[in-house]
């Protein structure tokens, strides 16, 4: 009765190495407090950014805010967690089938018979390379999950870019509206004095007062836009507003969107559409679908079952080596699952083709939009602002020479203010178009400035 002891000891040793369950309950109040406590001084964020970069920075810009968003963004965190799941599935896919162990015991009513005992272990040996195909499929899915994580990171940067532009432009628009409100208020005061002196008509004064009220309403709305845009920027970065307050924010290249001939198109064209994380992810998913098909084809062939056994019966020990094949391809040869896998591979291929076609269209539309927006901004800066600036300077010279009055000066300054707002709107449209173009190629196109 000593033969089965090693097998029993091996089975018990396997049970002793089991991983225990570790609960991790979710506590919404604690999660809310953790979010409110997020800051740029977080140790995890510092480690995520890396020791080579001074952190936290004295001034926030697009790059540093994108790093914060990549660390804190919920979508990026979910994508990283999914990538970790996919990596764990690679390990799980490589696991070999565990052996089986059955024990039988009994006795006979015959007083002369000895006790009955049987030990029946079973081993499965996979054939046709099933384990390799299973690992290959999991590896391709892990690659796709890693690319999805990169895609989520780019989307986080894209949201930060749009929110940063909106925040900075809202500040500039507010300042221009403040200047407009001051100019219109001064114009109304001049007309008030002229009306008292009988040198102006009431309808003309009322018109300027209505324009002043409209400017004051626009300024009040702009104040709210500044706060809203700043909150949106903090949300895009994945932190509370308090985390960004007190730190200067800048964008050195905001006022200089590059012309088309200065965009790094050569490197973009060399990289091709495969630079886009979504296209690369779909290619990896196609490779996983192909590996899944190869696995289903391999499953047509049965695995080898080996069952050595030991029995003690009638006072004698017996050793038997049994073998078999399972499952036997009697009713079908896995044709149904093979058909499904083939259809899924075709689907994955069409998704790659559709993504490539969509990406080409996105790039062409975004480039045309940026070309038009950049031309509009350049013309606004060259013609509208320059003409109005010359007109204001000529008015000031006339005023200095006593050839015109203060009203003409303020009206000229008001027109310059309105021209600056038009130029600002054109610049915002150009930056928005550049952001859409960057999203189409999924890489920054602006030159990095020191």
Secondary structure, 3 states (H helix, E strand, C coil): CCCCHHHHHHHHHHHHCCCCCCCCCCCHHHHHHHHHCCCCCCHHHHHHHCCCCCCCCCEECHHHHHHHHHHHCHHHHHHHHHHHHHHHHHHHHCCCCCCEEEEEEECCCCCCCCCEEEEEEEEEECCCCHHHHHHHHHHHHHHHHHHHHHHHHHHHHHHHHHHHHHHHHHHHHHHHHHHHHHHHHHHHHHHHHHHHCCCCCHHHHHHHHHHHHHHHHHHHHHHHHHHHHHHHHHHHHCCCHHHHCCCEECCCCCCCCCCHHHCCHHHHHHHHHHHCHHHHHHHHHHHHHHHHHHHHHHCCCCEEEEEEEEEEECCEEEEEEEEEEECCCCCCCCHHHHHHHHHHHHHHHHHHHHHHHHHHHHHHHHHHHHHHHHHHHHHHHHHHHHHHHHHHHHHHHHHHCCCCCHHHHHHHHHHHHHHHHHHHHHHHHHHHHHHHHHHHHCCCCCCCCC
